Structures are given as C-alpha cells and as structure tokens.
Amino acid sequence: MKPPPFDYHGPVTLGEALDVLAEAGPGGKVLAGGQSLIPLLNMRLAAPAHIVDVNRVPGLDGIEAGPAGVRVGALARHAAVERSPQAAAVLPLLRQALRLVAHPVIRNRGTVVGSLVHADPAAEMPAVLALLGGSVRLASRDGEREVPAAEFFTGLMESAVRPGELAVSAFFPALPPRSGTAFHEVARRHGDYAVAGVAAAVTLGEDLRVAAARVACVSVGPVPVVVDVTPACGPGPAAEADWEAVAGAVRDRVDPEGDIHATADYRRHLTGVLAARALRDAAFAARGEES
C-alpha cells in the first residue's frame, strides 16, 4: 500500500511550521509520531495535499511536571512520558494508561499529543485527559488558545483543532491529596485497541470517605464518556463501599454500539465490570494501600 501524493514540508522553527499550516489550510496534516497518520495514508483513508513534519522543530518535546500537573509537548513520545519519574510522581495515571498503549515500538515513536488530536474513542490518552479535566494548547499564526478536554473531543476521530493550527502541548492537571487512580481495559490481544476500558480517579476526605469519584470510559461512544459517580458511593468509608453497585451507575450511562468484536450488551456489561475494578483499585491507592 502506498499513500496518495502530497507535498512534504520540513519546517525547522515553530513560526515556519505555523506559516506552512496557515497556507495549507484544510489540506494540511501534521506529522509528529505518525503512528496513526501513516496507516491512514497508506490505506487511502486520508489524502492531505500537504504533510507538515514538525520533528525538526525545537522545544516541542518537553515534559514539565510540577504541583499543578504535567504539561506534555507535541513531540514527547509515549515512552518518554511513561518513563518519566517526575510525571509519574505527579500523576501515576499517565504511566498506568501509557503501559496499555499499543506495543513498545509504537510507544517509542508515537506521541501523547498526537493521540489526543487523533481523537480515537478507543484510545487511552483521550480518556485520561477527559477524566482529569485537562486541556490542549493550540497555536496558529494568529496566536494561541487553550481548549479544555470537554470541548476538545467533538466526535468520532474529530477534535477542535482548526485548519492552520498545531497542537503544541497538552496539560494534565494534578489531583488533590489523598487521591488514587487506576486504568483497566480488555483487548482481544495485548496491544490492540480495547473492547472496553475504564480510567478511574477517587479522592478521599480526611475522614476517608469518598469526596469525589469519576471514571472515563473508552470504546463506548464517539468521545470519552466521563461519569461522576460520587453520589453513588454513599456516606460510608471508602473501605466499605460497594463498588459493584457504584459501577451500575456507569453501566447505565454508557450507550455503546456493537461491532465485529463485541455486542453492545457485552461492551456495556464489560464497562461495568472494569469500572468496579478500577474504582476499587483507585480507592486503595488513595488510602496508600495496594489492591
């Protein structure tokens, strides 16, 4: 398989990249990791007139971790973020999710921001950004804007990135103290896209009762489905929570479609099972324990 013809651009500065994208308009596509774009080109599912390779642009591969959260640059590879001790210390969920992304060879080249822009609802990183209420910074020749996750994912493999814009970074906010996270998924083979998956975050109060509990579900809708299950957790201590019952609230909120891999009913049931497991593990982590 060969891609359709296109004009290749290799800018060496951010300004040059933005100029090329502005001139290319809707016919321009950005090449960063290429792990999603190249297969789309080869299968003729995408036919951009211009490919803008940003790999020579300096300053886009940063990983900045601080008390407020983790900012990941457009060229930061999955593997680099996964292996960053600073990022894992601030947000363990990043490492938990990235270990489930495809295979090591893909993670060595693919980028976190590229996965967000690709906006596949079966991918892990869009769910993480949505769960944490993060944002994506978009740059164009006219300036920059920060788009929150709730507005960034607009449909099946569609995002808020406009023609002429480049996603230069993503910000993943830190969780409050006494918070724990977990990510569980089921795939037909390790490294495949998940049949269903759930990322969970649980925050406990000083009395060790659940102060906040949220999940983000993958492969059950055109965008990541975020469900706040705090009201379903009840007034008791987190150690006594009936997470299977809480997961019922998640199951009721998802409306998946069936396909060759799973029926809608099976995918809904599996999402509930994974939600209970992820919430339980997140609660254990919030208490400083191992599940």
Secondary structure by P-SEA (a helix, b strand, c coil): ccccbbbbbbbccaaaaaaaaaaaccccccccccccaaaaaaaccccccbbbbcccccccccccccccbbbbcccccaaaaaacaaaaaacaaaaaaaaacccccccccccaaaaaaaccccccaaaaaaaabbbbbbbcccbbbbbcccccccccccccccccccccbbbbbbbccccccccccccccccccccbbbbbbbbbcccccccbbbbbbccccccbbbbbccccccccccccccccccaaaaaaaccccccccccaaaaaaaaaaaaaaaaaaaaaaaacccc
